[in-house]
Amino acid sequence: MPPSIPKPAPIMSMNDPKRPSPAAADSSFSAGLYRMLAWLSPGFPVGSFAFSHGLEAAAASSSVRDRHSLQLWINAIVASGGGRIDADILRDAYRASAARDTVSLTDANRRGVAFRATAETRLETTAQGDAFLATCRAAWPDPVLDSWAEGISERGEAVCYAAAVGAATAQAGIPFDCALLGYLQAVASNLVSAGLRLGVIGQTDGQRILAALEPVIAAAVNGASTRDPTSFGSATFAVELASMAHEIQYTRLFRS
């Protein structure tokens, strides 16, 4: 069953004494934006620099060899691969967290861990998810996140990165579309960074790729916002084959 969706808050009139002042609303938004920028920054200690999502194997085989091929590779991941899976998991976790429904949040997390085609992509999401949740709770304590994390720990379960980000951004009051846009942009940026370190592209071409992916990521956010929860899955067979090849690759820079 799809996770429960919280009822929208009643619309307040401008003269309602309970309505937050513009200054208070701006302050709340600024706090949420600050947290999102911190959490999705390359400096946030989730270890994203250690993962390439199979890109290293694709570069070794010359399947990805230049700006054009790298852009197509990342485009596919965001629109049809791991990015699509993560978008749906983040959405469901966000809704569950906003409703303080830890049962649905746990269900979304389990699905996010289970739907990984290879051992390395599972490691990628769980290693980052565990690090994100632990660091987020240490620096920004939150009762909902604490309760959920304690349950996960007691059951010995893994943490899906997208589910953890969805849960945290909901509790911070960050609008869903902003949270997902930031998450997918961070995914794309990390893959561009991996391409740079593999020598596939230079820095300027990396920024050209991110500029070209802007409408792709916007469309992915819109798709996750409107997609039926039963339309869940991915279709990037080449990426999954590259990830499998990377598991037995002799020399490697990345863990995936």
Secondary structure, DSSP 8 states (H G I E B T S, - for coil): -------------TT-TTS--HHHHHHHHHHHHHHHHHHTSTTSSS-GGG--TTHHHHHHTTSS-SHHHHHHHHHHHHHHSHHHHHHHHHHHHHHHHHTT-HHHHHHHHHHHHH--SSHHHHHHHHHHHHHHHHHHHHHS--HHHHHHHHHHHHHT----HHHHHHHHHHHTT--HHHHHHHHHHHHHHHHHHHHHHTTSS-HHHHHHHHHHHHHHHHHHHHHHHHS-TT------HHHHHHHHHHHT-SS-SS--
